[in-house]
């Protein structure tokens, strides 16, 4: 069992930065792939970024490429999403998720492949 707790959200102006953290409990977290998803009001949850258990595979959605960076520190059971050059369209609740089995890179993009989810953290970017 893995429990995830996100932090670092908040209100920022356009062009600003935030660093989201997701702290996990459970000794097996280092063996899990991790993803970030976001959901804006009235919208479906969408993929933002993913990282494999060993950090060798990192992918971000085209909408945030060049602005968001995803990393992990398995020694601290924590992953980080550095978000720069934020835009109003980045406003959403951001969720951290962990899953044990991903047979392809594309599998990381699907929310159904993640077994554990955090409660979410609100990111609001003002124009």
C-alpha positions as CSV (number, residue, x, y, z in Angstrom):
1,X,0.0,0.0,0.0
2,X,1.2,3.5,-0.9
3,X,-0.1,6.7,0.4
4,X,0.6,9.9,-1.5
5,X,0.5,13.5,-0.2
6,X,0.9,16.4,-2.5
7,X,2.1,19.9,-1.5
8,X,3.4,23.1,-3.0
9,X,0.3,24.3,-4.8
10,X,-0.9,27.9,-4.6
11,X,-1.7,31.1,-6.4
12,X,0.9,32.5,-8.7
13,X,0.9,35.1,-11.5
14,X,1.4,34.3,-15.1
15,X,5.1,33.5,-15.8
16,X,5.7,32.5,-12.2
17,X,6.9,29.2,-10.9
18,X,5.8,26.6,-8.4
19,X,7.4,23.3,-7.2
20,X,5.0,20.5,-6.4
21,X,6.1,17.7,-4.2
22,X,4.5,14.3,-3.6
23,X,5.7,12.4,-0.6
24,X,5.0,8.7,-0.4
25,X,4.7,6.3,2.5
26,X,5.6,2.7,1.9
27,X,8.9,0.9,1.4
28,X,8.1,-0.1,-2.1
29,X,7.6,3.4,-3.5
30,X,10.9,3.2,-5.2
31,X,9.6,0.4,-7.4
32,X,6.6,2.4,-8.6
33,X,6.2,4.5,-11.7
34,X,4.7,7.9,-10.8
35,X,2.6,10.3,-12.7
36,X,1.1,13.8,-12.4
37,X,-2.3,14.5,-13.6
38,X,-4.4,17.6,-13.5
39,X,-8.1,18.4,-13.6
40,X,-9.6,21.8,-14.2
41,X,-13.2,22.6,-13.3
42,X,-15.6,21.0,-15.8
43,X,-12.8,19.2,-17.5
44,X,-11.6,15.6,-17.5
45,X,-8.4,14.6,-15.7
46,X,-5.5,14.9,-18.0
47,X,-1.9,13.6,-18.1
48,X,0.9,16.0,-17.2
49,X,4.1,14.0,-16.6
50,X,5.4,10.6,-15.7
51,X,8.6,9.1,-14.4
52,X,9.6,5.5,-14.2
53,X,10.6,3.8,-11.0
54,X,14.3,4.4,-11.7
55,X,14.0,7.8,-13.2
56,X,15.3,6.7,-16.6
57,X,12.0,7.4,-18.4
58,X,10.6,10.8,-17.9
59,X,7.9,12.2,-20.1
60,X,5.8,15.3,-20.1
61,X,2.8,16.3,-22.1
62,X,3.4,18.6,-25.0
63,X,1.3,21.3,-23.3
64,X,4.0,21.7,-20.6
65,X,7.1,20.6,-22.4
66,X,10.0,23.0,-21.9
67,X,8.2,24.5,-18.8
68,X,7.7,21.5,-16.4
69,X,10.4,19.2,-15.1
70,X,9.7,16.0,-13.3
71,X,12.2,14.3,-11.0
72,X,12.3,11.8,-8.1
73,X,14.4,11.1,-5.0
74,X,13.8,7.5,-4.0
75,X,15.9,7.9,-0.9
76,X,13.3,10.4,0.3
77,X,10.3,8.7,-1.2
78,X,9.4,12.0,-2.9
79,X,8.8,13.2,-6.4
80,X,9.0,16.8,-7.6
81,X,7.2,18.7,-10.4
82,X,9.0,21.9,-11.1
83,X,6.6,24.2,-13.0
84,X,8.0,27.3,-14.7
85,X,6.5,29.9,-17.0
86,X,3.1,29.1,-15.7
87,X,0.1,30.1,-17.7
88,X,-3.6,30.6,-16.7
89,X,-4.4,27.4,-18.6
90,X,-2.3,25.5,-16.1
91,X,-4.8,26.2,-13.4
92,X,-6.2,23.0,-12.0
93,X,-6.0,20.5,-9.2
94,X,-2.8,18.5,-9.6
95,X,-2.8,14.9,-8.5
96,X,0.2,12.6,-7.9
97,X,-0.4,8.9,-8.7
98,X,1.7,5.7,-8.4
99,X,1.5,2.4,-10.2
100,X,3.4,-0.8,-10.2
101,X,3.2,-2.0,-13.8
102,X,3.7,-0.2,-17.0
103,X,4.3,-2.2,-20.1
104,X,4.9,0.7,-22.4
105,X,5.6,4.4,-22.3
106,X,2.0,5.0,-23.4
107,X,0.7,3.2,-20.4
108,X,1.9,6.0,-18.2
109,X,-0.5,8.4,-19.9
110,X,-3.6,6.4,-18.7
111,X,-5.0,7.2,-15.3
112,X,-6.5,3.7,-15.0
113,X,-3.0,2.2,-14.8
114,X,-2.2,4.0,-11.5
115,X,-3.4,2.2,-8.3
116,X,-2.7,4.9,-5.8
117,X,-3.6,8.6,-5.8
118,X,-3.0,11.6,-3.6
119,X,-5.7,14.1,-2.6
120,X,-4.6,16.8,-5.0
121,X,-3.2,20.2,-4.6
122,X,-4.7,23.4,-6.2
123,X,-2.6,25.4,-8.6
124,X,-4.1,28.8,-9.7
125,X,-2.4,31.0,-12.2
126,X,-3.7,34.5,-12.4
127,X,-3.5,36.5,-15.6
